[in-house]
């Protein structure tokens, strides 16, 4: 069964979405994985997202992420991930760590950042289970996930969603932190590193160009752009197919390391 991955999209970080998508598809079989961006304006046009604009939200996908099960259907698994991730392994491998009796599987961070401001000047709010919802593996066949309806997502308080109060604690499964490795919070080396989460903002912001793991993100950007140029030439594979066959990218990532900023350094393709 095809694994559906939904990536939060924000107009301020379109380049982050593009690199995130590339990092997923370049390390997996693209015939087995779909990657879809969650665009709030499109969800509103479809009548799926009807909440008033949340002035406290740091991104447009702060709450639309919880529509993932509505969009994905009722069979198998679906993943939501923030756009500021860089994957270094086949995303399908995360399913090996999923307990099929759980409704949702996440990395259970104990995350209390000292900063009061994040990314491009947005307030850094403190709350229980912070960043758990930035990478979620939904069991679409679990009754609690099926109960996460469009009406519930559009009517309940944001904290009810982000703190997973719609689940009993025993319904939340655990993943290794390597799948949601918080840049700037965890150490710059980790043996089981699978995905870097630039939760403070990444190298696409001027003041974070030298953040930990910045070199991995920039390398991915360069590879993506190089393959995009080749894809328009005759007798070349499509980007996704070429990426999937790239041995350097499929071999996993290295774990080397290398303020908030609002000026974008890299623009979208």
Wavefront OBJ file of the C-alpha trace (Angstrom):
o trace
v 0.000 0.000 0.000
v 1.274 3.468 -0.886
v 2.445 5.503 2.070
v 0.901 8.975 2.056
v 3.049 11.799 3.429
v 1.590 15.245 4.028
v 3.955 18.174 4.516
v 2.925 21.444 6.127
v 3.393 24.367 3.761
v 3.832 28.044 4.533
v 4.462 30.740 1.896
v 7.432 32.041 3.892
v 9.180 28.676 3.688
v 8.416 27.340 0.235
v 12.065 26.460 -0.337
v 12.036 24.406 2.869
v 9.051 22.421 1.557
v 10.824 21.775 -1.745
v 13.960 20.472 -0.055
v 11.937 18.391 2.404
v 9.995 16.789 -0.448
v 13.193 16.079 -2.371
v 14.845 14.521 0.665
v 11.900 12.139 1.035
v 11.566 11.072 -2.591
v 15.313 10.772 -3.212
v 15.651 8.102 -0.546
v 12.640 5.939 -1.228
v 10.768 4.260 -4.061
v 8.593 7.132 -5.356
v 6.083 4.615 -6.681
v 5.443 3.584 -3.063
v 5.268 7.037 -1.471
v 3.235 10.147 -2.258
v 4.189 13.567 -0.886
v 1.495 16.242 -0.709
v 1.771 19.733 0.698
v -0.945 21.079 2.981
v -1.856 24.551 1.742
v -4.302 26.348 3.990
v -5.903 28.407 1.212
v -6.617 25.257 -0.801
v -8.099 23.494 2.215
v -10.341 26.507 2.794
v -11.494 26.455 -0.829
v -12.391 22.778 -0.414
v -14.368 23.525 2.733
v -12.072 21.352 4.829
v -10.612 24.133 6.961
v -12.993 26.770 8.247
v -11.360 28.108 11.400
v -10.756 31.851 11.788
v -7.185 32.964 11.157
v -5.098 32.133 14.218
v -2.935 35.145 15.032
v -0.880 33.088 17.494
v 0.057 30.432 14.953
v 3.667 30.533 13.777
v 2.804 28.783 10.490
v -0.229 28.347 8.262
v -0.228 24.607 8.955
v -0.311 24.876 12.734
v -3.744 23.195 12.825
v -4.298 21.957 9.270
v -1.886 19.102 10.084
v -4.674 17.426 12.025
v -6.687 17.060 8.823
v -4.189 14.449 7.620
v -6.491 11.484 8.432
v -9.427 13.210 6.715
v -7.351 13.575 3.556
v -5.637 10.190 3.699
v -8.628 7.898 4.081
v -9.234 4.950 6.376
v -6.637 2.314 5.486
v -2.992 1.874 6.368
v -0.778 4.670 7.641
v -0.278 8.320 6.805
v 2.423 10.700 7.954
v 2.365 14.405 8.691
v 5.648 16.310 8.863
v 6.592 19.979 9.166
v 8.264 21.485 6.101
v 11.476 22.278 8.000
v 12.637 18.648 8.008
v 15.490 17.071 6.098
v 15.232 13.298 5.733
v 18.400 11.216 5.663
v 16.783 7.772 5.412
v 13.880 6.056 3.673
v 10.764 7.430 5.345
v 9.077 4.040 5.031
v 11.530 2.667 7.589
v 9.726 4.539 10.345
v 6.886 2.040 10.009
v 9.220 -0.625 11.418
v 9.070 1.212 14.748
v 5.303 1.684 14.793
v 3.216 -0.309 17.260
v 0.082 -1.245 15.277
v -2.054 -1.023 18.423
v -1.356 2.705 18.775
v -3.401 5.473 17.183
v -0.495 7.841 16.554
v 3.257 7.400 16.868
v 5.531 10.360 17.619
v 8.885 11.307 19.086
v 8.087 12.188 22.683
v 10.363 15.177 23.194
v 10.908 16.874 26.515
v 11.378 20.198 24.772
v 11.403 23.557 26.574
v 13.386 25.999 24.419
v 14.813 29.038 26.220
v 14.074 31.359 23.309
v 10.968 33.534 23.514
v 10.958 34.209 19.767
v 11.390 31.755 16.908
v 11.874 31.797 13.153
v 10.859 35.147 11.665
v 9.825 36.929 14.835
v 6.983 34.613 15.899
v 6.403 34.128 19.619
v 7.798 30.900 21.061
v 5.001 29.451 23.177
v 5.685 26.855 25.854
v 3.233 23.986 26.273
v 3.244 20.289 27.211
v 4.243 17.843 24.490
v 5.739 20.609 22.380
v 6.932 19.433 18.956
v 5.299 16.022 19.299
v 2.913 16.995 16.499
v 5.663 18.065 14.098
v 6.069 14.447 12.935
v 3.102 12.115 13.325
v 2.471 8.628 11.995
v -1.290 8.105 11.936
v -2.818 4.633 12.114
v -5.776 5.340 9.838
v -7.640 2.235 10.962
v -7.588 3.098 14.666
v -10.977 4.252 16.050
v -9.444 7.274 17.786
v -7.912 8.483 14.526
v -11.162 7.985 12.662
v -12.814 10.122 15.338
v -10.465 13.001 14.460
v -13.033 14.476 12.117
v -13.084 17.654 10.083
v -15.654 19.119 12.471
v -13.484 18.370 15.507
v -10.377 19.902 13.935
v -12.320 23.034 13.032
v -14.037 23.538 16.370
v -11.836 22.460 19.250
v -9.184 24.515 21.050
v -5.681 24.316 19.515
v -4.217 22.982 22.753
v -6.643 20.049 22.653
v -5.091 19.026 19.351
v -1.402 19.743 19.933
v -1.346 18.186 23.393
v -3.046 15.056 22.042
v -5.914 15.369 24.501
v -8.094 13.662 21.881
v -6.213 10.455 22.731
v -5.676 8.404 25.849
v -2.003 8.380 26.791
v -1.689 4.671 26.098
v -2.840 5.271 22.509
v 0.276 7.353 21.704
v 3.210 5.295 20.457
v 6.882 6.232 20.709
v 9.448 6.669 17.945
v 13.207 7.035 18.245
v 14.251 10.690 18.430
v 16.314 10.181 15.274
v 13.116 10.627 13.270
v 12.532 14.130 14.648
v 15.974 15.305 15.670
v 15.662 18.858 16.937
v 18.494 21.032 15.645
v 19.825 23.248 18.400
v 18.294 21.105 21.158
v 19.888 17.684 20.757
v 23.625 17.073 20.350
v 25.086 17.620 16.843
v 25.863 13.904 16.493
v 23.522 10.934 16.785
v 24.118 7.408 15.549
v 20.491 6.813 14.552
v 19.906 10.153 12.841
v 17.101 9.764 10.297
v 15.620 13.247 9.940
v 16.829 16.671 11.051
v 14.138 19.072 12.243
v 15.232 22.703 11.927
v 12.636 23.746 14.454
v 14.241 27.153 15.103
v 14.331 27.855 11.381
v 16.963 26.579 8.988
v 19.728 27.711 6.646
v 17.152 29.339 4.362
v 16.996 32.154 6.944
v 19.902 34.583 6.910
v 20.647 34.389 10.636
v 20.635 30.598 10.663
v 22.908 29.830 7.728
v 25.472 28.330 10.115
v 23.090 26.309 12.267
v 23.884 22.692 13.081
v 23.470 20.394 10.064
v 23.389 23.417 7.741
v 25.803 21.664 5.381
v 23.445 18.709 4.922
v 20.528 20.955 4.011
v 22.569 23.042 1.560
v 23.942 19.890 -0.066
v 20.379 18.641 -0.532
v 19.350 21.969 -2.040
v 22.274 21.875 -4.485
v 21.455 18.308 -5.508
v 17.786 19.154 -5.991
v 18.594 22.116 -8.207
v 21.159 20.183 -10.202
v 18.692 17.393 -10.913
v 15.952 19.868 -11.747
v 18.173 21.386 -14.432
v 19.021 17.973 -15.860
v 15.370 16.965 -15.977
v 14.615 19.487 -18.716
v 17.299 18.055 -20.986
v 16.372 15.345 -23.554
v 16.847 11.677 -22.643
v 17.122 12.273 -18.929
v 15.082 10.661 -16.167
v 12.477 12.656 -14.303
v 13.621 14.258 -11.084
v 11.905 11.772 -8.778
v 13.201 8.713 -10.653
v 16.717 10.068 -10.867
v 16.651 10.931 -7.168
v 15.498 7.472 -6.194
v 18.480 5.941 -8.027
v 21.080 8.294 -6.571
v 23.314 6.041 -4.409
v 24.850 8.941 -2.489
v 21.475 10.155 -1.286
v 20.006 6.721 -0.610
v 22.948 5.646 1.535
v 21.714 7.671 4.497
v 23.151 10.899 5.844
v 26.161 11.836 7.856
v 25.656 13.332 11.295
v 28.131 16.200 11.181
v 27.221 19.594 12.577
v 28.068 22.830 11.327
v 18.819 33.799 16.271
v 16.235 34.144 14.587
v 16.083 35.634 11.115
v 13.398 36.600 8.660
v 15.375 37.300 5.499
v 15.362 34.374 3.084
v 18.754 33.359 1.740
v 17.540 30.797 -0.809
v 14.550 31.297 -3.074
v 12.277 28.611 -4.428
v 12.820 27.041 -7.821
l 1 2 3 4 5 6 7 8 9 10 11 12 13 14 15 16 17 18 19 20 21 22 23 24 25 26 27 28 29 30 31 32 33 34 35 36 37 38 39 40 41 42 43 44 45 46 47 48 49 50 51 52 53 54 55 56 57 58 59 60 61 62 63 64 65 66 67 68 69 70 71 72 73 74 75 76 77 78 79 80 81 82 83 84 85 86 87 88 89 90 91 92 93 94 95 96 97 98 99 100 101 102 103 104 105 106 107 108 109 110 111 112 113 114 115 116 117 118 119 120 121 122 123 124 125 126 127 128 129 130 131 132 133 134 135 136 137 138 139 140 141 142 143 144 145 146 147 148 149 150 151 152 153 154 155 156 157 158 159 160 161 162 163 164 165 166 167 168 169 170 171 172 173 174 175 176 177 178 179 180 181 182 183 184 185 186 187 188 189 190 191 192 193 194 195 196 197 198 199 200 201 202 203 204 205 206 207 208 209 210 211 212 213 214 215 216 217 218 219 220 221 222 223 224 225 226 227 228 229 230 231 232 233 234 235 236 237 238 239 240 241 242 243 244 245 246 247 248 249 250 251 252 253 254 255 256 257 258
l 259 260 261 262 263 264 265 266 267 268 269
